Amino acid sequence: MIRITGSSVKMRCRVFPHSAHALPNWRFDMTPHEKISTYICGDPLCEIPFGFCHCGCGELAPIQKETCIKRNLFKGLPARFIKNHQKSDRPINIDVEIERGGVPCRLIALTKGLYTIVWASDYLWLSQWRWCAYWSDDVHGYYAKRAEESDGKHRTILMHREILGLQKGDKTRGDHINGDTLLNTRSNLRTADKFQNAMNAKLASDNTSGIKGVSQTAANQYVAYICAYGQQKHLGTFASLESAASARKRAEEELFGEYARKGA
């Protein structure tokens, strides 16, 4: 709880403008100074931008239809939480150093009970923000992201793009080399264009063979193909899955080079 004392000093949580501050008739001298004690956010370290759910999910909170002073909710302004998000627990950063590839690393807590791994040298810099776990249907996995408000506009910032120094509007992609989107160490990140990024994509959810670029026909044969720089190439039809997989692997080494997928 944050206490507000004195009519000349307007203390606030880091969520600003908060719904209470947005009220035109909000007064800091409505009662004697020593009696003013206003519940604002409940977390003095809160950095969730105005309008977003306070559980850290990164989603916009609904606009209140009615005012409820006891719950600090005001008609026409965003609620603190999306319905049923109040019980979302944020894990605590683990104060332990681990190693990845011989480089000291640390864990940064996300929402949904998840963590992301970063280099120890980046830990303090990245820990100044609150990060949440964001599910992406495109990669069938989680990213670490945070929300930011600038000039009255909300924007989403992905941790791996922050580390790579990619600014808003830059069409350059951030690529996780081993496919683990929560391993945000600099050794696992690289820049890529949209074609190179697609080369390192995970296995499609509708794949029936279990091998990327290989599909099974109704006649129990296997067709291998590969797509590079917007062009799809047929690699042949094979009697066994192993033969089709080998053809696909050779084509990846030839066409994808260092961007050939190394993870699962």
Buried (B, 14 or more C-beta within 10 A) or exposed (E): EBEBEEEEEEEBBBBBEBBBBBBEEBEBEEEEEEEBEBEBBEBEEBBBBBBBBBBBBBBBBEEBEEBEEEEBBBEEBBBBBBEEBEEBEBBEEEEEEEEBEEEEBBBBBBBBEBBBBBBBEBBEEBBEBBBBBBEEEEBEBBBBBBBBBEEEEBEBBBBBBBBBEBEEEEEBBBBBBBBBBBBBBBBBBBBBBEBBBBBBBBBEEEBEBEBBBBBBEEEEBBBBBBEBEEEEEEBEBBEEBEBBBBBBBEBBEEBBEEBBBEEE
